[in-house]
C-alpha cells in the first residue's frame, strides 16, 4: 500500500503528457548548466568565483593547478576546469 499512487480527475494521456513536459524541462535545465560550465572566464571573474586575489591565481596557474589559455597577452580560463581544480 505504501508504493501506491492514486490519481483522480486526470486521464492516462494527460498524465503521460505532463510527465513528458516535466522530463523535457529537466533535460533542458541540465543542458543549460553544462553550457555555463564551458564558458570562458577572465582572471577577474575567476578570482571573484574562488574569492582569491590575482597573485594566488597566478601561483596556482604557474604550478599547473588551474589550466589557463593565452590569447595574446591575456589569460583565460574555462569555468569547468576551474571548478575541477577545486576537486583535486
PEJO-V684163 format. One record per residue. SS is DSSP state (helix for helix, strand for strand, loop for the rest). BURIAL is I if it has 9 or more other C-alpha atoms within 8 Angstrom, else O. Layout:
ss=SS burial=BURIAL
ss=SS burial=BURIAL
This chain:
ss=loop burial=O
ss=loop burial=O
ss=loop burial=O
ss=loop burial=O
ss=loop burial=O
ss=loop burial=O
ss=loop burial=O
ss=loop burial=O
ss=loop burial=O
ss=loop burial=O
ss=loop burial=O
ss=helix burial=O
ss=helix burial=O
ss=helix burial=O
ss=helix burial=I
ss=helix burial=O
ss=helix burial=O
ss=helix burial=O
ss=helix burial=O
ss=helix burial=O
ss=helix burial=O
ss=helix burial=O
ss=helix burial=O
ss=helix burial=O
ss=helix burial=O
ss=helix burial=O
ss=helix burial=O
ss=helix burial=O
ss=helix burial=O
ss=helix burial=O
ss=helix burial=O
ss=helix burial=O
ss=helix burial=O
ss=helix burial=O
ss=helix burial=O
ss=helix burial=O
ss=helix burial=I
ss=loop burial=I
ss=loop burial=I
ss=strand burial=O
ss=strand burial=I
ss=loop burial=I
ss=helix burial=I
ss=helix burial=O
ss=helix burial=O
ss=helix burial=I
ss=helix burial=I
ss=helix burial=O
ss=helix burial=O
ss=helix burial=O
ss=loop burial=O
ss=loop burial=O
ss=loop burial=O
ss=helix burial=I
ss=helix burial=O
ss=helix burial=O
ss=helix burial=I
ss=helix burial=O
ss=helix burial=O
ss=helix burial=I
ss=helix burial=I
ss=helix burial=O
ss=loop burial=O
ss=loop burial=O
ss=loop burial=O
ss=loop burial=I
ss=loop burial=I
ss=loop burial=I
ss=strand burial=O
ss=strand burial=O
ss=strand burial=O
ss=loop burial=O
ss=loop burial=O
ss=strand burial=O
ss=strand burial=I
ss=strand burial=I
ss=strand burial=I
ss=strand burial=I
ss=helix burial=I
ss=helix burial=I
ss=helix burial=I
ss=helix burial=I
ss=helix burial=O
ss=helix burial=O
ss=helix burial=I
ss=helix burial=O
ss=helix burial=O
ss=loop burial=O
